[in-house]
Amino acid sequence: MNSVKKHNQVKMRRAKRVRNRIKSVSPRPRLSVFRSNIHIYAQIIDDATGKTLASASSLEIKNKGKIKKADIAKAVGKTLAEKAVKAGVKEAAFDRGNYRYHGRVKALAEAAREGGLKL
């Protein structure tokens, strides 16, 4: 098995493990994060109905210019928290997927907490 295929299998296994832990423990909606090299996306999903309650991404942020990626992630977290509170969501389970709780993912989660969302 080549290294890329093995790396992808490990990532998928890690994401599945995190997601199963969240779904089995919590009836709350989950805050799911996707991070690419350039952008970061987050959405709050109600797994019972299968609907997205709120979403935000770095594509929505204006005047990015020479801002660090972590600062853009903070802005996305605050935007998501504002949209979630408007939608009536006060608590969510944080689904980091296959990413470590570090850097941009951590910045997004902390900004969402500051915005009024309980994770």
Buried (B, 14 or more C-beta within 10 A) or exposed (E): EEEEEEEEEEEEEBBEEBBEEBEEEBEBBBBBBBBEEEBBBBBBBBBEEEEEBBBBBBEEBEEBEEEEBBBBBBBBBBBBBBBBBEBEBEEBBBBBBBBEEEEBBBBBBBBBBEBEBEB
